[in-house]
Amino acid sequence: RFARGKERREGNIMGISKEGWLVKNNQRRFFRLTDNILSWFKHPTGSAKGSVEVLDYYLDVERKSNTEKILILTPKNKERKIYKVSGPVEEIDAWNAILDQSIRYSALKKQDDKSTKNKQGWLDKKGQKRWFLIKSHKLYWFAKEVFLNADFGKEIKGYLDLINCSIMEESRAFMSVSIHIRSTTQGIYVLTAKSKAEHDEWIASLESAVADSISYKESRLRDTSRNPELKGYLTKKGKRRFFVLKGGVLSWHQTESAEKVNGRMLMSGCNIISCQGKPNSFLILVPEGDDYELTARTLLEKEEWMNALELSTSLDPPSVPSSVKAEIDDHQLRKSTKRMTMVMNMKEKRGWLMKKGQRRYFVLKKGILLWFVNEQPKDQIDANTVRGYVNLKECSVEKNANEFSFSIHESKRDLLLTAKTTQEADEWVTAVQKCIDLENETPGKESYFGMDRSNEKVLKRGILQKKGLTRWFELNDDTLRWFDDDTYTELKNSLPLYCCSVTAASKNSIVISTPEDKTYVLQTTTEAERADWLRALQEAIANANRVMDLGFEKKGWLEKKGKKRYVVLKNSILMWFTHHQKLENCTVENSNNNIDISDFAFSINNLAPSVIVLADNKAAVSYSFKTKSVKDAKSWLEALTKGRQAHESKIKSSQVFGRPLSQLPSAKDHSEVPAVLSVMTAYLCKNGLQIPGIFRVACNYDRRDQIRDQFEKDPSKIEIPTDPESVHVVASLLKGFLLQLPEPIVPFSQYKNFIGSCKDKHAMKGVIQSFPLNHRMAFKHIASFLKVVASQSMANHMGESNLCIVFAPNIIRNDETSALEGLVDMPKILFSLQAILEDIEFYFDGDSYDHFTPYLGLSNDGLGYNYAYSRKTGREAKV
């Protein structure tokens, strides 16, 4: 293996490999994939019994059973043999994915081998080995080998536009293996080849590519009669839109078939620059308007769009129809007036700062901080000389301990800047903070447009006056929103109506007061219109209060993984939906997903202040939700905190859940087993052994709270329905009971001894015998119960290994162990519990308590059955 790894690193090999056991012709064989050669062996160290080149085959997968699949290799040449191998579902899926990757890479490599026009290979850059290739007047570099015809946009580390480059004379020095490239926009790059021959080949290829790039640029400038046209999908503000470039005008639609034009812009006078750190994105700088960041699907699509747009900007202003030009002007006017009030008091900030020990000229304009090597003329920016920029929307700024410097924190990097004086640094911090506040506190079209509101009930719509400005208002079940136009797509702001009050004022006015003593004065045109709005607002406020009284702490639209989701927080349960939901439909069953926030820690992302992060360190799970503003993120954080605190206070006041084993009342027939544990296990033995997915299927949280309250009153007198939904509720309560024990069944003091003796059964038995009596009896009870459940695994699909995965973290845990240490200990924890289940009589045969025999008896007054597990038959029997 070491030799193969060395060969792969040094040679021109794809580096694709996989090994594992599969079944071929009803015989287990060891399969090994090396690049595009699939071989099989009788033993891993033996000689190959056969091999095929996967490029010559088609792949197909068929399901053999619920747990197995068949992978079929069909030859492209019908004279060859068809191969079928079978294995577990996950293993066959993994083999199918790696074989498909091998076939695609092999095809790309064959194309690369035939291409001699484009140079590619390994070079050293700043002491690091990088894979370089020349393509489309660009020099790209990567951390690993890629293929010329592949879609390598996500793997690119950087690139140079050879149109603006030249090869320096230092590269032609005698016996030199260094390549010096000067870029007019990106500085000097020094690359090192392995040998002089390889160095000369790269110099010749780069000089040819630079000459071709210059010729290409000159031909574009001479061809002024060309009017580029281009169509296709691009991503704008996180949404895919269909763009059309024609006649010097760029327009975009919601879909390709949509007739309505969402927006237009004239390309004359615009600047096109590539986005740093986003290989497939580019920026359109509009002289008198907002800037646009667009993202293509691939790097080649991006280059195609940038070339077409640059050509459109270099032509004379096209003859645009007067109606279209008027529409563009009106659209730009409406967009500019949206933020006019706040922007009027914000002046453009310019000046020299130190960045990474180099003096750079910075310009703060319209929420973007740009820097240049040379000073820029007043009210002008040369886009071709931009060295870098930062979009301040998702940033934060802070003053450093050094009074002359400050830091701008972005999601993927930190920018440290130093001014000449303390006063100048303070001015820059204030200006940057104002831009961040402006970007985050002003929700635009992107914060509302595109949400699915098909299920949202609209109580009233109409025109009202707010602060002397005309706004289009929309009132739904519990929120009042206002917009800039009658399309109701460009959201201006919104007001949740919970605990608000509304009154009528003079001159057709309506006054809305919030719990924070903030007032909104709205004016109607007639008395009748004011009466209609008052009635609708009172209905919405009553509905909002009813929602909160039923336990809904907060709900609204948030962004999760780039998609809008309707998120509802009810008590300690966070649910999210694809569509807007009415109050009665906000249930766990209807949700796309849901989590119990009592197990999560939540905070605001310091680098992206509008993003809330929920993390469960024990389960190594985290969720991120993006709100429309920093203020909205703080509001959600307060609601989440409130929900968790209410849940924790409920646990503290509990008489059963969250109490130590020594303080819980014992069952009548099991003197040392808590009554609640005995009742739950007896109920599940009677009603749950045949339920598929028991302990894994999510339950109804409303029913869970109701049944939990019954357990709190008196576990011995509880009456639980026998339907499958109630079974899942009791199963969830059993897991919660074990997890909420202040000290788990395996005491904290015995945790290290217990997992340390996992491979010595006699030592582990001694550790168990040293447990306190109530802990040892509860351990024997729950272990015997799991054995009964596992005996019915053919029906409930919960074998011993699956049950150990579910219950081991609840039974065996340590409060001093970090999340990382817990993951390290998990294999030992699972192994320990499974060993006990496999030989339960050995570990507990020293107990001399009459109610525990080699048969597990789980009974409860009124339940009617007694279930036992027989060591002779290995089956469950009703007694």
GULUMKOL-329758 format. One record per residue (C-alpha): z, x, y; residue in one letter. Coordinates in steps of 0.1 Angstrom, whole numbers, plus 2048, in hexadecimal, padded with zeros to 3 digits. Layout:
! residues N
ZXYA
...
END
This chain:
! residues 879
800800800R
80881C818F
7E682C811A
7D480A817R
7E8805837G
7DE828843K
7BA82283AE
7BB80184DR
7C981186DR
7B082D86DE
79181C860G
77C7FF86DN
78D7E5857I
7977C2861M
7BA7C5854G
7BB7A3843I
7D07A2823S
7E578B80DK
7F578C7EBE
8057727D4G
8067607B3W
7EE7427ADL
7E272F78EV
7BE735782K
7B2724763N
7D571A75AN
7E173E75BQ
7F674F776R
7E476B787R
7ED7827A3F
7D477F7C0F
7CE7997DBR
7B77957F9L
7AC7B580BT
7967AE829D
77B799819N
7807A27F4I
79578A7DFL
7A17997BES
7B878D7A2W
7CE79F789F
7E379876BK
7FE7AE779H
8027BA79DP
7FF7DF792T
7E37DA779G
7BE7DB77DS
7AA7BF78CA
79E7A4774K
78479878DG
77A7987B2S
7647857CAV
75878A7EEE
76576B800V
74876C819L
7317607FED
7467407F7Y
74F71F807Y
773714808L
7816F27FFD
7A46E57F7V
7AD6C77E1E
7CF6B87DBR
7DB6BA7B7K
7FC6A97BBS
8176A47D6N
8226C87D2T
8026DA7C8E
7DF6E07D5K
7BF6EF7C7I
7AB7097DAL
7867087D1I
76D7257D8L
74A7187D6T
72E7337D6P
7127317F0K
6FC73D7D4N
6FB7227BAK
6F773B79EE
71A7487A3R
73A73A794K
7517217A5I
77672D7A6Y
7947157A7K
7B87217ACV
7D770B7B1S
7FA70F7BFG
8147007D6P
8086ED7F4V
81570680DE
8087247FAE
7E47157F6I
7E370C81BD
7ED730824A
7D273E80DW
7B872681BN
7C073183EA
7BF757837I
79E754823L
78E73F83ED
79875A857Q
78A775840S
76876383DI
76575E863R
76F78286BY
75778F851S
73A77C860A
743788883L
7457AC876K
7237AA867K
71579F888Q
7277BC89AD
7197D5881D
6F67C988AK
6FC7CC8AFS
6F77EE8BET
6F47E48E3K
7197DF8E9N
7317FC8E5K
7537F78D6Q
76F80C8C8G
79281B8CCW
79D82D8ECL
7BE8388FBD
7CA82791BK
7EB83292BK
7F584190AG
7EF8228F6Q
7D381C8DDK
7BC8008E7R
79C7F08D9W
7807F18F3F
75F7DF8F4L
7437DA90DI
7357B7911K
7247A392DS
7297BE948H
74E7BF93FK
7647DA92EL
77F7C891AY
79D7D7908W
7B47C98EDF
7D37D28D9A
7C17CF8B8K
79D7D08ABE
7887B18B4V
7657A78AEF
7497A68C7L
73E7828BFN
7617748BBA
77375E8D4D
78C7798DFF
7997688FFG
7BD7658F3K
7BF7898E6E
7B179B904I
7C97B3916K
7B37BA934G
78F7C1940Y
77B7D295BL
75D7C396DD
7447DF96AL
7307D1988I
74B7E099FN
75080198BC
742824989S
747842972I
75985F984M
74E883982E
76E88E971E
76187C952S
74489694FR
75A8B594FA
7548CE933F
7658C5912M
7778A8923S
78088A90DV
78C87592AS
77885993AI
77F85195FH
77482F96CI
778826991R
779800999S
7767F59BDT
78E7D99B7T
7A67E699BQ
7A980B9A2G
7A382898AI
7A6826964Y
7A984494DV
79F840928L
7A185B90DT
78A85E8EFA
79286F8CEK
7758888CFS
75B8968E7K
73F8858D4A
7508638D7E
75786A8FBH
732871902D
7288518F0E
74083C906W
73484D926I
71084591EA
718821915S
72D81C934L
71382B94BE
6F881593CS
70F7F693FA
7177FE964V
6F280296CA
6EA7E195BD
7067D096ES
6F97DD990I
6D67D1987S
6E47B097DY
6F77AC99EK
6D87B69B3E
6C379D9A0S
6DC7819A7R
6DD7899CCL
6B778A9CER
6B37699BCD
6BE7539D9T
6A77379CFS
6BB7319AFR
6D17129B0N
6E9715992P
6F26F597FE
70E6F4965L
7226D9952K
7406DB93BG
7656D5936Y
77F6EA949L
7A56E694CT
7B26DE96EK
7D76DA974K
7DE6D894FG
7C36BC949K
7A06BF93AR
7866B3953R
7606B2950F
7516C896CF
72E6C797AV
71F6E2991L
6FF6D69A2K
6F06DC9C4G
70C6F29D0G
7266D69C9V
7416D89AEL
74C6B59A2S
7636AB986W
76868C971H
784681959Q
76B68193CT
746689936E
73D664935S
753659953A
73E64E971E
75B65198AK
75D67399CV
78167F99EN
77869A9B8G
75E6B09C8R
75C6D09DBM
7426E49EEL
73E7079DFM
7307169FFS
74972FA0DG
76172E9EFC
76D74D9DDN
7707519B7I
7897689A8I
79776E985S
7BB76597EC
7D2781974Q
7E477D953G
7CE75F94AK
7AE76C939P
79C74A939N
7A673E95CS
79774397EF
79F7399A2L
7897289BCI
7967309DFL
78B7159F7V
78971FA1CP
7986FFA2AE
7AA6EEA0DG
7BE6F29EDD
7B670D9D4D
7AB7039B1Y
7B5715991E
79E70C974L
7A071794FT
78371A937A
785717911R
77873A90BT
77375A91FL
74E75791CL
74F73492BE
764741947K
74B75D94FE
72F74394FE
74172C967W
74B74997EM
727756980N
719734988A
73472C9A2L
73074F9B2E
70B7499B5L
7117279C5S
7287369DFT
70F7529E8S
6F273A9EFL
6EC729A11D
6FE707A15P
6EB6EEA00P
6DD6CEA0DS
6F86B6A02V
6F2690A08P
706683A25S
71966AA0FS
7246859F7V
72F69CA14K
742680A24A
754679A03E
75D69E9FFI
76A6A0A23D
77F680A1ED
78D68D9FDH
7976AFA0DQ
7A669DA2BL
7BC687A15R
7C86A5A01K
7D06B9A20S
7E369DA31T
7F9698A12K
80E6B7A1BR
8056BAA40M
8286B2A4DT
8396CEA38M
81D6E7A3CV
81B6E4A62M
83C6F6A66N
833711A4DM
82072FA5AK
80C747A46E
820766A3EK
810789A3ER
81C7ACA3CG
8207CDA2AW
8387D0A0CL
83F7EA9F1M
8357E09CEK
83A7F99B1K
83D8169C9G
81C80D9DAQ
8167FE9FCR
8047DC9FBR
7FA7C2A15Y
8087A0A0BF
7FC77EA16V
81075EA10L
7F9740A13K
7F971CA05K
8137249EAG
8017449DEI
80C7679E4L
7EF7809E4L
7EF7A69E9W
7D47BF9F3F
7D07E49F8V
7C37E1A1BN
7CF7CBA38E
7BC7A9A3AQ
7AE79BA5BP
7C177EA6AK
7B875CA5BD
7A176CA42Q
7A4778A1EI
78A78DA0BD
78D7809E8A
77A79E9DAN
7977B59E4T
7B47A19D6V
7C97B89C0R
7DF79C9B2G
7F077B9BAY
80D7659B0V
80D73E9B0N
8307369BDL
8327139ADK
84671E98FE
85773C99FC
8797449ADS
88375E9C7V
8A47709CCE
8B178C9E3K
8BB7AC9D0N
8DA7C19D4A
8C47D99E8N
8C27C7A0AE
89E7D2A0FF
8907C49EES
88B7A29DEF
87E7959BCS
8667799B4I
86B76D990H
84D76097EE
84C75195BS
83E77294CK
84878D965R
85D797982D
84F7A39A3L
8657BC9B6L
85C7C09DBL
86C7D69F6T
8697D1A1CA
8707E9A38K
88E7D8A46T
8A87BFA3BT
89C7A5A54Q
8797A8A47E
8857A3A23A
898784A2ED
87A776A3FE
86577BA20W
87F76BA09V
88274DA21T
85C748A22A
85874B9FCV
8757339F6Q
865719A0EK
84471C9FBC
8567179D9I
8696F99E6D
8496EA9F5L
8376EE9D4E
8536E09BEN
85F6C39D5E
83C6B59DCT
82F6A39BDP
8096A19BDG
7EF6919A8K
7F76A798AE
81A69A987S
80F676981Y
7EA67397AF
7E0673956G
800663949M
7FA646931D
809627943R
7F860D92DS
81A600921N
82B602943E
8335E0953K
8295DF978V
83D5C598BL
82C5C99ADK
8135DD9C0R
80A5DE9E5G
8085EFA07I
8285F7A1AL
83160CA38Q
849629A33K
85263FA50K
834632A63G
81C63CA48L
808624A32T
811628A0DR
8066169EDW
82560C9DAF
8296049B5E
8485F49A6L
84E5F5980N
86C5ED96AD
88560597BD
87261C993T
8606199B4L
8436319BAR
82C6369D8W
8096459DAF
7F06519F4D
7D46399EBD
7CC6189D9D
7C262B9B9T
7E76309B1Y
7E06529A1T
7EC66B9BCE
8116679BAL
82466E9DAK
8476689CEN
85D6519BAS
8806419BCL
89563799DP
8A66169A5L
8C661A990Y
8E46109A5C
8CE60A9C3C
8D25EC9DBS
8B75DA9EFV
8BC5C5A0FT
8A55B4A28A
8A45C2A4BA
8945B7A6CS
86F5B8A73K
8645B3A4FN
8775D2A44S
8875D9A22I
8A35F3A1EV
8AA6039FDI
8CB6169F9S
8D16309DET
8F363B9CEP
8F065B9E2E
8F1647A03D
8CC64EA09K
8B8631A19T
893628A17Y
885611A31V
8645FFA27L
8515E7A3EQ
83B5CAA33T
8215B7A47T
82F593A42T
84F581A3AE
840573A1AA
837596A0EE
85A5A3A16R
869587A01A
85258F9E3D
85C5B49E5W
8815AC9E8L
87F5969C8R
86C5B09B5A
8835CD9C0L
8A25B99B6Q
8935B2994E
88B5D798FA
8AE5E299AI
8BE5CA982A
8A85D7966N
8B15FB96FA
8D65F396EN
8D25E194CR
8C060093EV
8DD617948M
8F75FE93CD
8E7600919L
8EB625918G
8CB633926F
8D665093CE
8B3659947K
88E65493FK
86D65F94EG
84E673949W
851698940L
8396B3935E
83D6C1912K
8256DD905K
80C6D3920G
80D6AE917K
81D69192AK
839680917R
84F662920Y
87266F91AV
891659916V
8B5665914L
8CC64C904K
8F0657900N
8EC6788EDS
8C96708DFI
8AA67E8F0L
88A66C8E6M
8666718F2W
84765B8EFF
82265E8F5T
82063E909H
83862C921H
85061690FQ
8635F6918K
8895F6915L
88A5E48F4E
8715FC8E5N
88461C8EDC
8916228CAT
8916408B3V
87962F89BE
85E62B8B6N
86264E8C4S
84A66B8BDN
8696818B9N
88E6818C1N
8AC6998C1I
8D16968C4D
8DA6AB8E3I
8FE6AF8D8S
8F26CD8C3D
8DE6DC8E0F
8E56F28FFA
8CF6EA91DF
8C76FC93DS
8AD701957I
89471D952N
89C73896DN
87774396EL
86A71F96FA
88470A982P
8726E997AS
8756EF954V
8936E393FI
89A6F691FV
8AE6E7902L
8B87008E7A
8CB6FC8C6D
8D67208BEN
8E371789BK
8C2708890A
8AD7208A5A
89A7028B5V
8916FE8D9S
87E6E58EFY
8706E9912S
8696CC92AF
8576D094BK
8626B8967T
84F6B0987K
8666C499ES
8866D999FV
8996BB9ABK
88E6A798ED
8986C3976A
8BB6C3984K
8BD69D980S
8B36A095BW
8CC6BC956L
8E86A6964E
8DE68994EA
8DD69F92FL
8FF6AD937T
90D68A93CK
8FF67F91AG
90E69C908R
930699919Q
932674910A
92A67D8EBH
9446998EBE
95F6828FAS
9576698DFK
95C6838C4I
97D68F8D4K
98B66B8D3S
9806678AFS
999660894Q
98266C878V
964681884F
96D6A2892G
9916A2884R
99F6BD86DP
9A06B5847L
9C66B7848S
9C869B861Q
9B168284FL
9BF667839P
9B866D814S
9A66567FBA
9BC6417E4K
9AD6507C4D
9A76737D2H
9C867F7E0S
9BA69D7F3E
9976907FBV
99367E81DP
98D65981AA
96E65A830V
95E67581AL
9666617FBS
958641809V
938651815M
9306637F5T
9386447E0A
92162F7F6Y
9056487F3L
90964B7CEC
9066257CAK
8E961F7E3N
8D86407ECG
8D06547CCL
8AE6447C9Q
8A46467EEI
8896607F5P
89267A80FG
8B7672811I
8C868A829F
8A6693839R
899673847V
8A466B86BA
8BB64D86FC
8BE631889N
8D66408A2Y
8E161D8AFD
8EB61388BR
8FC635887R
9126308A4D
91C60D898Q
925618875I
937637883R
94D620897D
95660D877Q
96062D866F
976635884E
98961587FK
991616859D
97A627840P
989614822S
9805F2830K
95D5FA83CI
9405E3831E
91E5F4833I
8FC5E382BP
8E95F180DT
8C65F381DD
8B461581EP
8B9618844E
8DF616840S
8DD630824V
8CD64983CH
8E7641856V
90464883EV
8F2668833A
8F0673857S
91566B85DL
91F68083EL
90C69E84CK
91B69886EG
93F695860F
93C6B784EL
92D6C886DL
9476BA885Q
9656C6871L
9786DE888P
97C6F586AE
9616F184FP
9676EB82AI
964711825V
98071D83DP
977735858F
99074E84AS
97D74F829Q
95A74F836Y
953774833K
964776811N
950758805F
92D76480DI
937788804G
93E77D7E0S
91E7687DCC
91177E7C0K
9327817ADD
93B75F79FK
95E76A794H
9667777B7A
9587587C7M
96D7427B0K
98C7557BCG
9827507E0V
97F72A7DAI
9A07287C9Q
9B07387E8S
9A471B7FEF
9BE70380BP
9C26E57F3L
9B16CB809N
9946E3810H
9906EB7EBR
9916C77E0M
9786BD7FBA
9616D97F0F
9626CE7CCK
95C6AA7D6H
93E6B17ECI
92F6CB7D3A
9326B27B6S
9226977CCF
9056AE7D4L
9016B47AEK
8FE68E7A9V
8E468B7C4V
8D06A87B6A
8D0698793S
8B967C7A2Q
8A26947B4S
8836857A3M
8896667B8A
8996737D8N
8866957D9H
8A76A77E1M
8AD6C27C8G
8C96DB7C9E
8B66F37DFS
8AD6D87F8N
8D16CC7F9L
8DE6EF7FFC
8C66F381DI
8D46D382CV
8F96D6824F
9016FC823A
901701849P
9196E384CN
9316EF831I
930715835I
930722859R
94373A86FN
94C734894D
94B75989CE
92775D88FT
90B75F8A8S
8EA74C8A3A
8D976C897L
8F577587FE
8F5752872G
8D0756869L
8D7777858V
8F3767843D
8E074783AM
8D075581AP
8F375E80DK
90073B817I
8E4729805L
8E873F7E6F
90E7397E5S
90C7137E6L
8EF7117CDQ
9027287B5A
9207107B7I
90A6F27B0L
8FA702792E
91C709781D
9346F2793I
94C6EF775E
952715774F
95C717799Y
9746F9799F
9826F8775D
9A3707781G
9AC6E7793D
9C66D2780S
9C16B1792Y
9BD69377CD
9A4681792H
98C69E78FF
97D6A276CT
95C6B2761P
94E69076AY
94D68878FL
95B666796G
9536587B8L
9626357BCS
96E61F7D8N
97F5FE7D9D
9655E27DEG
9465F87D7L
9455EE7B3G
93760D7A2Y
94462E795N
92A64A792Y
92E66877BA
91B688775Y
91B693751S
91C6B8748R
90E6B0726K
8EF69B72FT
8EA6A8753G
8E468575ER
8F566B774E
90564E762A
91362D76EK
937628760V
END
